[in-house]
Amino acid sequence: MRVSNLLATKGHEVATISQERSVSDALQMLKEHGIGALIVTGLNAPLTGIFSERDVVRALAESGAAALELRVADLMSSEVTTCEESTSVTDLMGLMTTKHIRHVPVVNGDQLVGLVSIGDVVKARFDELEHEKQDLLDYVSAR
């Protein structure tokens, strides 16, 4: 299975935010969309960084409520690990595990084409295992 299969099911929509917006604005967007990360846009194509719930938790632990007034650029992760639609889900799982990350933007050249979360990967793997289980049960029942 490839990342393109995940995006075919999940969709290609990605929530983005400007690096100049406030952390408070970013939190509102996370809440509205029911997601855990936003792609940060700015000067670099296709993305400038990624902003996640983890970034906020760390900032709140360090700075308290003052962190909410910072800009997204102040907290975002600027070193972003990406993948391509042709990346295998197995390779993506390994990448997420090795780098301890939960969200991976999907790019095609200089175009952002999607975002895959660890939840998407787990769901895909679960569905795959359920399908294999059913195939085995059908095989055994046909004897």
N, C-alpha and C positions, 0 to 999 in steps of 0.2 A: 504494500500500500504506500502511496506517495502523498505528500502534502497537498497536491492538487486534488486528491480524493477528499481530504478533510474540508478543503475550501468549497468543493462542489456541494457538500452537504451543509456546511456552516454558512457559507456566503463569503463575499469579499469585502464587506463593509468594515471599515476601520474608524474608530473614534480618534480624532486628532485634536491637538490643542497647540496654540502658539506658545513658544518659549517665553514670551513676554507676559503672559497671563499670570494671575496670582494662584498660589497653591489652593486658596479657598475656592476659586473658580474651578480648578481641576477636580477638587473633591466633589463639588456639585455635579460635575459631568460624570464622574465615576458612579455617583449615586443614581443619577437620572438614567444612565445606560445599564446599570447593574453589572458593571465590569470591574476588573482589578488593575487595569493599566490603560494608559493613553499613549499614542505615538505623538511625539513632540516635533512640531514643524518649525522651520527657521531657515537659515541660510544654506544649509547643506541638503541636497536632494539625495535620496528620496525622504530622508528623515534626519533630524538633528539629535534625537535622543528618545528615551522611553521614560515615562513617569508612572510609578506604581504605588500601590498602597504601602509597600515596604519602605519606599522613600519617605513617605509621610510619617510613618511610625518612628523611623530613625530620627527624623528632624524634630518631632514632638518630644522625643526622649532627650534630645540635646538642648533644644531651645524653648520648649514649652509652646504656649499658644502663639508666641511671636512668629513661629514657623509658618503660620497660616497667611501671614502678610508677605512672605517671600515670593519671588517669581518662580515659575516652574523651572526655568533655567538654573536656578540656584540649587535645586534638589534632584533634577533628573539624572539618569544614568546616561552619559554621553557616549560611552563605549557600548554599542549595541550589537549583540549577536543576531545575525539574520540567517535565513535559509531561503531556498528557492522552491518553486512548486515541484520540481523534480526530485527534491530531497526525500529519501525514504522516511517513513514514520519511525522505523527502528533507529535510523541515524539521528533523527530529531530527538527521540527519547534519550539517547546516549548523550547528545549535546546538552539537553536540558539538565540531565543528571550531573554531568561533569561540571558544568558551569553554575549549577545551583540557581537556575532561572526558571521562571514560570510562564513567561510570555516571549514569543519569538516572532518578529515581523517577517513577512514573506515578501521578497523583492524579486522583480524581474528586471534586471539591468538597473536603471535609475528610477524605476517605478515601484511604488508600494502597492502590492496587490492583495494583501491580507495580513491577518495576525492570528497566530495559533497559540492557544493557552495549554497548560498542562492538563486542564480539564477536557479540552478537545481531544488531546492525545489519549487520555485514559478512556474516554467514551468510545473512541474509534477502536481501541484495542479490546475493550469489553464487548462491543458489537461483533468484532471479528471472532472472538472466542465463543460467543454465543452461537454464531453461525457454524463454526467448526463443530461445536457440541451437537447441534441439531443434525448436521450432516452425519456424524458418527452414530447418533441414535437412529436415524433413518436407515443407515447401512446395517446396523445390528438387527433392527426390526424386520428387515427385508429377508433375512435368512430363513 
